[in-house]
Amino acid sequence: MTWFDIYNEFIKNFEKINQLQKDYIINLERINYLYNESIKSIDRVNNLYNEYNRNYEKMSRSYEQQFEDMQRMNQRWLDLFSKSWKQQQNQNEKR
């Protein structure tokens, strides 16, 4: 092998190494892009989960309010019927 052949082989190898480095950088950029997309996806999922929790809390408060309203209504009915029943008992006793 002549010096010129050795030099050409060196240049070819250097170009291969250079291409490998470029491919490596391209792959790193792809990985970085995918990583950023995954972070965005995680943020979206987190936001959806937070929204779900807020809606669940609203629903829970609504059910609690409804339950309290039902308890008050039942108590009023009970008071009304017990009052009516007592009045009837008093009238029956007077007879």
TIMI-2910 file (N, C-alpha, C, CB; in pm, 1 decimal, decimal comma, always signed):
<rs>
+----------+----------+----------+----------+----------+----------+----------+----------+----------+----------+----------+----------+------+
!      n_x !      n_y !      n_z !     ca_x !     ca_y !     ca_z !      c_x !      c_y !      c_z !     cb_x !     cb_y !     cb_z ! resn !
+----------+----------+----------+----------+----------+----------+----------+----------+----------+----------+----------+----------+------+
!    +83,5 !   -117,8 !     +0,0 !     +0,0 !     +0,0 !     +0,0 !    +88,6 !   +124,9 !     +0,0 !    -95,3 !     -0,6 !   +121,6 !  Met !
!    +45,4 !   +215,7 !    -80,1 !   +121,2 !   +339,7 !    -88,4 !    +68,2 !   +438,1 !    +15,5 !   +113,2 !   +400,4 !   -231,1 !  Thr !
!   +141,9 !   +541,5 !    +29,7 !   +101,0 !   +645,1 !   +124,3 !    -31,9 !   +703,8 !    +82,2 !   +207,3 !   +755,5 !   +134,5 !  Trp !
!    -52,5 !   +722,5 !    -47,5 !   -175,8 !   +777,6 !    -99,6 !   -294,5 !   +686,0 !    -69,6 !   -163,5 !   +800,8 !   -249,3 !  Phe !
!   -275,3 !   +555,2 !    -81,4 !   -380,6 !   +457,7 !    -48,8 !   -416,6 !   +464,6 !   +100,0 !   -335,3 !   +314,1 !    -86,0 !  Asp !
!   -314,4 !   +474,0 !   +180,0 !   -336,8 !   +482,4 !   +325,7 !   -413,2 !   +610,8 !   +359,5 !   -200,9 !   +478,3 !   +403,1 !  Ile !
!   -374,4 !   +718,4 !   +295,7 !   -442,5 !   +845,5 !   +318,7 !   -588,9 !   +836,7 !   +275,0 !   -370,8 !   +959,5 !   +243,5 !  Tyr !
!   -617,5 !   +780,5 !   +158,9 !   -754,5 !   +763,9 !   +111,1 !   -836,2 !   +675,6 !   +206,0 !   -754,3 !   +703,7 !    -30,1 !  Asn !
!   -776,5 !   +571,4 !   +255,3 !   -844,7 !   +484,3 !   +352,1 !   -876,8 !   +561,2 !   +481,1 !   -757,2 !   +360,0 !   +384,1 !  Glu !
!   -781,7 !   +641,0 !   +522,2 !   -803,4 !   +724,7 !   +641,2 !   -919,5 !   +821,1 !   +618,6 !   -675,1 !   +803,6 !   +676,6 !  Phe !
!   -924,5 !   +885,0 !   +504,0 !  -1031,9 !   +979,8 !   +471,6 !  -1166,5 !   +906,8 !   +468,0 !  -1004,4 !  +1049,8 !   +335,1 !  Ile !
!  -1171,2 !   +788,4 !   +408,8 !  -1295,7 !   +711,2 !   +404,4 !  -1342,3 !   +676,8 !   +544,8 !  -1277,3 !   +583,0 !   +322,0 !  Lys !
!  -1249,4 !   +632,9 !   +625,7 !  -1284,2 !   +600,1 !   +764,7 !  -1329,9 !   +724,3 !   +841,2 !  -1164,1 !   +535,9 !   +836,2 !  Asn !
!  -1261,7 !   +833,4 !   +815,6 !  -1298,8 !   +957,9 !   +881,1 !  -1440,4 !   +999,8 !   +838,5 !  -1196,5 !  +1069,2 !   +847,7 !  Phe !
!  -1474,1 !   +985,0 !   +712,4 !  -1608,0 !  +1017,1 !   +663,0 !  -1712,6 !   +924,6 !   +725,0 !  -1612,3 !  +1006,9 !   +509,7 !  Glu !
!  -1677,5 !   +798,1 !   +741,4 !  -1769,9 !   +704,7 !   +806,6 !  -1795,4 !   +746,6 !   +951,1 !  -1714,0 !   +560,8 !   +801,9 !  Lys !
!  -1686,8 !   +781,9 !  +1018,0 !  -1700,2 !   +827,6 !  +1157,8 !  -1783,9 !   +954,7 !  +1163,1 !  -1560,4 !   +852,6 !  +1222,0 !  Ile !
!  -1757,9 !  +1043,9 !  +1069,9 !  -1833,7 !  +1168,4 !  +1063,8 !  -1982,2 !  +1139,5 !  +1041,5 !  -1779,2 !  +1259,3 !   +951,8 !  Asn !
!  -2013,0 !  +1047,3 !   +951,7 !  -2152,2 !  +1009,5 !   +926,1 !  -2215,9 !   +944,1 !  +1048,9 !  -2160,1 !   +914,3 !   +806,3 !  Gln !
!  -2139,5 !   +861,2 !  +1117,6 !  -2189,8 !   +800,1 !  +1240,7 !  -2222,8 !   +905,4 !  +1346,1 !  -2087,4 !   +701,2 !  +1296,3 !  Leu !
!  -2137,0 !  +1005,0 !  +1356,0 !  -2163,2 !  +1112,7 !  +1451,8 !  -2287,5 !  +1192,3 !  +1412,6 !  -2041,8 !  +1206,3 !  +1461,6 !  Gln !
!  -2304,4 !  +1217,5 !  +1283,4 !  -2424,1 !  +1288,6 !  +1237,8 !  -2549,7 !  +1206,5 !  +1268,0 !  -2415,0 !  +1319,0 !  +1086,3 !  Lys !
!  -2544,1 !  +1076,8 !  +1239,4 !  -2657,8 !   +989,0 !  +1269,4 !  -2687,1 !   +986,7 !  +1419,3 !  -2630,2 !   +846,3 !  +1218,8 !  Asp !
!  -2580,9 !   +984,8 !  +1497,2 !  -2596,5 !   +986,0 !  +1642,8 !  -2667,5 !  +1114,0 !  +1687,5 !  -2458,7 !   +973,7 !  +1712,3 !  Tyr !
!  -2626,1 !  +1226,5 !  +1631,1 !  -2688,3 !  +1354,4 !  +1666,8 !  -2835,1 !  +1356,1 !  +1623,6 !  -2611,8 !  +1472,4 !  +1601,7 !  Ile !
!  -2862,6 !  +1304,8 !  +1505,1 !  -3002,0 !  +1298,3 !  +1458,0 !  -3085,5 !  +1211,6 !  +1551,9 !  -3008,7 !  +1242,4 !  +1313,1 !  Ile !
!  -3029,7 !  +1099,6 !  +1592,7 !  -3102,1 !  +1011,7 !  +1685,4 !  -3123,4 !  +1078,6 !  +1821,3 !  -3025,8 !   +879,8 !  +1703,6 !  Asn !
!  -3024,0 !  +1151,1 !  +1867,3 !  -3041,1 !  +1225,2 !  +1993,5 !  -3150,0 !  +1330,9 !  +1980,0 !  -2908,4 !  +1291,6 !  +2035,9 !  Leu !
!  -3154,8 !  +1397,5 !  +1866,5 !  -3260,1 !  +1496,5 !  +1844,7 !  -3397,4 !  +1430,1 !  +1843,2 !  -3236,4 !  +1572,2 !  +1713,2 !  Glu !
!  -3407,6 !  +1313,7 !  +1782,4 !  -3534,0 !  +1239,7 !  +1782,9 !  -3574,0 !  +1200,5 !  +1924,4 !  -3523,3 !  +1114,7 !  +1694,9 !  Arg !
!  -3476,7 !  +1150,8 !  +1998,2 !  -3503,6 !  +1112,4 !  +2137,5 !  -3548,3 !  +1233,3 !  +2217,9 !  -3378,6 !  +1049,0 !  +2202,1 !  Ile !
!  -3481,5 !  +1344,6 !  +2197,1 !  -3518,3 !  +1467,0 !  +2268,2 !  -3660,0 !  +1510,5 !  +2231,4 !  -3418,5 !  +1579,4 !  +2236,7 !  Asn !
!  -3694,3 !  +1502,6 !  +2104,1 !  -3829,2 !  +1537,8 !  +2059,8 !  -3932,3 !  +1445,5 !  +2124,8 !  -3839,6 !  +1529,9 !  +1905,9 !  Tyr !
!  -3905,3 !  +1315,8 !  +2121,7 !  -3998,0 !  +1220,0 !  +2182,6 !  -4009,8 !  +1241,8 !  +2333,1 !  -3952,5 !  +1076,5 !  +2154,1 !  Leu !
!  -3900,2 !  +1272,9 !  +2395,4 !  -3902,2 !  +1301,0 !  +2539,1 !  -3989,6 !  +1423,4 !  +2567,7 !  -3758,3 !  +1323,7 !  +2592,3 !  Tyr !
!  -3972,5 !  +1528,1 !  +2487,6 !  -4054,9 !  +1648,6 !  +2505,9 !  -4202,3 !  +1618,5 !  +2481,6 !  -4008,1 !  +1760,7 !  +2411,6 !  Asn !
!  -4230,3 !  +1536,8 !  +2381,5 !  -4369,3 !  +1498,1 !  +2355,4 !  -4426,3 !  +1416,9 !  +2471,8 !  -4378,8 !  +1417,1 !  +2224,6 !  Glu !
!  -4344,0 !  +1330,6 !  +2528,7 !  -4392,6 !  +1251,4 !  +2642,6 !  -4421,2 !  +1341,4 !  +2762,8 !  -4289,4 !  +1142,7 !  +2681,0 !  Ser !
!  -4338,7 !  +1442,2 !  +2782,4 !  -4363,9 !  +1537,5 !  +2892,1 !  -4495,4 !  +1611,5 !  +2867,2 !  -4246,0 !  +1639,2 !  +2905,9 !  Ile !
!  -4518,8 !  +1652,8 !  +2742,3 !  -4645,0 !  +1719,6 !  +2710,2 !  -4764,0 !  +1626,3 !  +2734,7 !  -4644,5 !  +1767,7 !  +2563,8 !  Lys !
!  -4746,5 !  +1500,8 !  +2698,2 !  -4854,7 !  +1403,8 !  +2720,0 !  -4880,5 !  +1384,6 !  +2868,8 !  -4820,5 !  +1268,6 !  +2654,5 !  Ser !
!  -4774,6 !  +1376,1 !  +2945,8 !  -4790,0 !  +1361,3 !  +3091,1 !  -4860,5 !  +1484,0 !  +3148,1 !  -4651,9 !  +1341,0 !  +3159,8 !  Ile !
!  -4824,7 !  +1602,2 !  +3098,8 !  -4892,3 !  +1724,1 !  +3143,7 !  -5040,9 !  +1720,4 !  +3109,5 !  -4827,1 !  +1847,7 !  +3080,6 !  Asp !
!  -5072,1 !  +1675,1 !  +2988,9 !  -5213,4 !  +1666,3 !  +2949,5 !  -5288,5 !  +1567,9 !  +3038,4 !  -5226,0 !  +1624,0 !  +2801,9 !  Arg !
!  -5227,1 !  +1453,6 !  +3063,7 !  -5290,9 !  +1354,4 !  +3151,0 !  -5308,4 !  +1411,8 !  +3291,0 !  -5207,6 !  +1223,7 !  +3156,4 !  Val !
!  -5207,8 !  +1480,5 !  +3338,6 !  -5216,0 !  +1542,0 !  +3471,6 !  -5328,3 !  +1645,5 !  +3476,2 !  -5081,4 !  +1607,7 !  +3509,3 !  Asn !
!  -5339,4 !  +1727,3 !  +3372,0 !  -5446,9 !  +1826,6 !  +3367,2 !  -5583,7 !  +1759,7 !  +3362,9 !  -5429,7 !  +1917,9 !  +3245,7 !  Asn !
!  -5594,6 !  +1654,1 !  +3284,0 !  -5721,9 !  +1581,2 !  +3279,1 !  -5756,2 !  +1519,8 !  +3414,2 !  -5716,4 !  +1471,8 !  +3172,3 !  Leu !
!  -5655,9 !  +1466,1 !  +3480,3 !  -5678,7 !  +1407,3 !  +3613,0 !  -5722,4 !  +1514,9 !  +3712,4 !  -5550,8 !  +1336,2 !  +3663,8 !  Tyr !
!  -5657,7 !  +1631,2 !  +3706,8 !  -5696,1 !  +1740,0 !  +3797,2 !  -5838,6 !  +1786,8 !  +3769,2 !  -5598,5 !  +1857,9 !  +3783,8 !  Asn !
!  -5873,0 !  +1795,0 !  +3641,5 !  -6009,2 !  +1832,6 !  +3605,1 !  -6109,9 !  +1728,1 !  +3654,1 !  -6020,7 !  +1850,2 !  +3452,8 !  Glu !
!  -6073,8 !  +1601,2 !  +3640,2 !  -6158,5 !  +1493,0 !  +3690,3 !  -6179,3 !  +1508,5 !  +3841,1 !  -6095,9 !  +1354,8 !  +3657,9 !  Tyr !
!  -6072,0 !  +1537,2 !  +3913,5 !  -6083,4 !  +1553,4 !  +4059,1 !  -6173,2 !  +1671,2 !  +4094,4 !  -5944,7 !  +1572,8 !  +4122,0 !  Asn !
!  -6157,6 !  +1782,5 !  +4020,8 !  -6243,5 !  +1898,3 !  +4048,4 !  -6389,9 !  +1864,0 !  +4023,7 !  -6202,0 !  +2018,5 !  +3961,6 !  Arg !
!  -6416,5 !  +1794,8 !  +3913,7 !  -6554,5 !  +1756,0 !  +3884,5 !  -6608,2 !  +1657,5 !  +3987,5 !  -6563,9 !  +1695,3 !  +3745,0 !  Asn !
!  -6523,4 !  +1565,8 !  +4029,3 !  -6565,4 !  +1469,7 !  +4131,2 !  -6598,6 !  +1541,6 !  +4261,8 !  -6455,5 !  +1363,8 !  +4154,7 !  Tyr !
!  -6516,6 !  +1639,4 !  +4298,6 !  -6543,3 !  +1715,1 !  +4421,1 !  -6673,6 !  +1794,1 !  +4408,8 !  -6426,1 !  +1810,3 !  +4452,2 !  Glu !
!  -6697,6 !  +1852,8 !  +4292,3 !  -6824,1 !  +1925,0 !  +4271,5 !  -6942,3 !  +1829,8 !  +4284,8 !  -6826,0 !  +1993,2 !  +4132,5 !  Lys !
!  -6928,9 !  +1714,9 !  +4223,5 !  -7036,1 !  +1616,3 !  +4230,5 !  -7057,7 !  +1570,7 !  +4374,7 !  -7004,4 !  +1495,7 !  +4140,5 !  Met !
!  -6949,8 !  +1549,1 !  +4445,4 !  -6959,7 !  +1506,4 !  +4584,5 !  -7030,2 !  +1613,5 !  +4668,6 !  -6819,5 !  +1476,5 !  +4641,7 !  Ser !
!  -6991,8 !  +1738,7 !  +4649,3 !  -7058,5 !  +1847,2 !  +4722,5 !  -7206,4 !  +1854,6 !  +4686,0 !  -6990,1 !  +1982,1 !  +4693,2 !  Arg !
!  -7235,5 !  +1832,9 !  +4559,6 !  -7375,1 !  +1834,7 !  +4516,3 !  -7454,8 !  +1722,9 !  +4583,3 !  -7383,7 !  +1821,5 !  +4363,8 !  Ser !
!  -7396,8 !  +1603,1 !  +4588,1 !  -7464,8 !  +1492,0 !  +4656,1 !  -7482,2 !  +1519,1 !  +4804,4 !  -7387,3 !  +1362,4 !  +4636,6 !  Tyr !
!  -7380,7 !  +1575,9 !  +4865,0 !  -7392,7 !  +1608,8 !  +5007,3 !  -7502,8 !  +1709,9 !  +5030,0 !  -7260,5 !  +1662,6 !  +5061,9 !  Glu !
!  -7507,9 !  +1811,0 !  +4942,6 !  -7613,2 !  +1912,3 !  +4954,8 !  -7750,4 !  +1849,2 !  +4934,6 !  -7591,5 !  +2026,1 !  +4852,9 !  Gln !
!  -7759,1 !  +1763,0 !  +4835,9 !  -7887,0 !  +1695,6 !  +4811,0 !  -7926,6 !  +1609,0 !  +4930,4 !  -7878,7 !  +1609,4 !  +4683,4 !  Gln !
!  -7831,6 !  +1539,7 !  +4987,2 !  -7859,8 !  +1456,9 !  +5103,9 !  -7907,9 !  +1542,2 !  +5220,7 !  -7735,4 !  +1377,3 !  +5144,3 !  Phe !
!  -7840,5 !  +1654,3 !  +5243,3 !  -7882,5 !  +1744,0 !  +5351,2 !  -8022,5 !  +1798,5 !  +5325,2 !  -7782,7 !  +1859,9 !  +5366,9 !  Glu !
!  -8050,0 !  +1833,8 !  +5201,3 !  -8185,0 !  +1883,2 !  +5167,4 !  -8290,1 !  +1775,9 !  +5192,0 !  -8190,9 !  +1929,3 !  +5020,1 !  Asp !
!  -8257,7 !  +1654,2 !  +5154,6 !  -8351,4 !  +1544,0 !  +5178,0 !  -8372,3 !  +1521,5 !  +5327,9 !  -8300,3 !  +1414,5 !  +5111,5 !  Met !
!  -8267,2 !  +1530,5 !  +5404,7 !  -8281,6 !  +1515,5 !  +5549,8 !  -8371,9 !  +1624,4 !  +5607,4 !  -8143,9 !  +1519,5 !  +5618,1 !  Gln !
!  -8350,9 !  +1748,0 !  +5562,4 !  -8435,6 !  +1857,6 !  +5611,5 !  -8581,5 !  +1836,1 !  +5570,6 !  -8384,9 !  +1993,5 !  +5557,6 !  Arg !
!  -8602,0 !  +1794,4 !  +5446,3 !  -8738,6 !  +1770,2 !  +5400,2 !  -8802,7 !  +1657,1 !  +5480,7 !  -8739,8 !  +1736,4 !  +5249,6 !  Met !
!  -8729,1 !  +1549,0 !  +5503,0 !  -8782,1 !  +1438,3 !  +5583,0 !  -8813,8 !  +1483,1 !  +5725,3 !  -8682,5 !  +1322,0 !  +5585,8 !  Asn !
!  -8728,3 !  +1566,9 !  +5779,4 !  -8753,8 !  +1617,6 !  +5914,3 !  -8879,8 !  +1703,4 !  +5916,2 !  -8633,3 !  +1698,6 !  +5965,4 !  Gln !
!  -8899,5 !  +1783,5 !  +5815,8 !  -9021,7 !  +1865,9 !  +5808,9 !  -9146,3 !  +1778,3 !  +5797,5 !  -9014,6 !  +1963,3 !  +5689,0 !  Arg !
!  -9137,5 !  +1675,8 !  +5713,1 !  -9250,9 !  +1584,1 !  +5702,5 !  -9277,2 !  +1516,0 !  +5836,1 !  -9225,5 !  +1478,9 !  +5593,3 !  Trp !
!  -9171,8 !  +1472,2 !  +5898,9 !  -9187,6 !  +1407,5 !  +6029,1 !  -9250,3 !  +1503,6 !  +6129,4 !  -9052,0 !  +1357,2 !  +6081,2 !  Leu !
!  -9200,8 !  +1626,3 !  +6132,3 !  -9257,8 !  +1725,4 !  +6223,9 !  -9404,8 !  +1750,3 !  +6192,4 !  -9179,2 !  +1857,1 !  +6216,4 !  Asp !
!  -9434,9 !  +1762,8 !  +6066,4 !  -9571,9 !  +1788,5 !  +6026,2 !  -9664,6 !  +1672,8 !  +6064,5 !  -9578,4 !  +1813,5 !  +5876,3 !  Leu !
!  -9621,7 !  +1551,5 !  +6032,4 !  -9705,9 !  +1436,0 !  +6064,6 !  -9713,4 !  +1410,7 !  +6214,4 !  -9653,6 !  +1311,9 !  +5994,5 !  Phe !
!  -9603,0 !  +1431,0 !  +6283,7 !  -9608,5 !  +1409,2 !  +6429,0 !  -9698,0 !  +1514,7 !  +6494,7 !  -9465,7 !  +1413,5 !  +6490,8 !  Ser !
!  -9692,3 !  +1635,5 !  +6444,7 !  -9778,4 !  +1741,1 !  +6497,6 !  -9925,2 !  +1707,4 !  +6469,7 !  -9741,2 !  +1878,6 !  +6435,5 !  Lys !
!  -9951,0 !  +1667,0 !  +6348,6 ! -10087,4 !  +1628,3 !  +6311,5 ! -10132,1 !  +1507,9 !  +6395,4 ! -10095,8 !  +1595,0 !  +6159,4 !  Ser !
! -10045,4 !  +1413,5 !  +6412,5 ! -10079,2 !  +1294,5 !  +6490,8 ! -10105,8 !  +1331,8 !  +6636,1 !  -9966,3 !  +1190,3 !  +6482,4 !  Trp !
! -10024,2 !  +1418,3 !  +6691,9 ! -10046,0 !  +1463,6 !  +6830,1 ! -10177,7 !  +1538,4 !  +6843,0 !  -9930,2 !  +1553,2 !  +6876,4 !  Lys !
! -10206,8 !  +1621,7 !  +6744,7 ! -10334,8 !  +1693,9 !  +6749,6 ! -10451,8 !  +1595,7 !  +6745,5 ! -10345,4 !  +1794,3 !  +6632,2 !  Gln !
! -10436,7 !  +1494,9 !  +6662,8 ! -10542,9 !  +1394,7 !  +6655,0 ! -10555,4 !  +1319,4 !  +6786,6 ! -10516,1 !  +1296,4 !  +6540,2 !  Gln !
! -10442,3 !  +1286,3 !  +6846,3 ! -10445,4 !  +1216,9 !  +6975,1 ! -10509,9 !  +1304,4 !  +7080,6 ! -10303,8 !  +1176,7 !  +7018,8 !  Gln !
! -10477,3 !  +1430,9 !  +7078,9 ! -10536,5 !  +1522,8 !  +7177,4 ! -10687,5 !  +1534,3 !  +7156,6 ! -10470,8 !  +1662,6 !  +7167,8 !  Asn !
! -10730,7 !  +1540,7 !  +7032,3 ! -10873,8 !  +1547,5 !  +7007,1 ! -10943,9 !  +1420,8 !  +7049,0 ! -10900,1 !  +1574,5 !  +6861,7 !  Gln !
! -10879,1 !  +1306,4 !  +7026,1 ! -10939,9 !  +1179,3 !  +7066,9 ! -10947,5 !  +1169,4 !  +7218,7 ! -10860,2 !  +1060,6 !  +7010,2 !  Asn !
! -10849,5 !  +1223,2 !  +7285,4 ! -10851,3 !  +1220,1 !  +7432,7 ! -10960,2 !  +1311,1 !  +7488,1 ! -10714,4 !  +1262,1 !  +7489,5 !  Glu !
! -10986,5 !  +1419,5 !  +7421,2 ! -11089,9 !  +1514,4 !  +7467,1 ! -11229,5 !  +1456,0 !  +7449,7 ! -11079,1 !  +1647,7 !  +7390,3 !  Lys !
! -11246,7 !  +1366,0 !  +7361,7 ! -11378,2 !  +1308,9 !  +7337,6 ! -11411,3 !  +1213,4 !  +7441,5 ! -11387,1 !  +1243,8 !  +7205,6 !  Arg !
+----------+----------+----------+----------+----------+----------+----------+----------+----------+----------+----------+----------+------+
</rs>
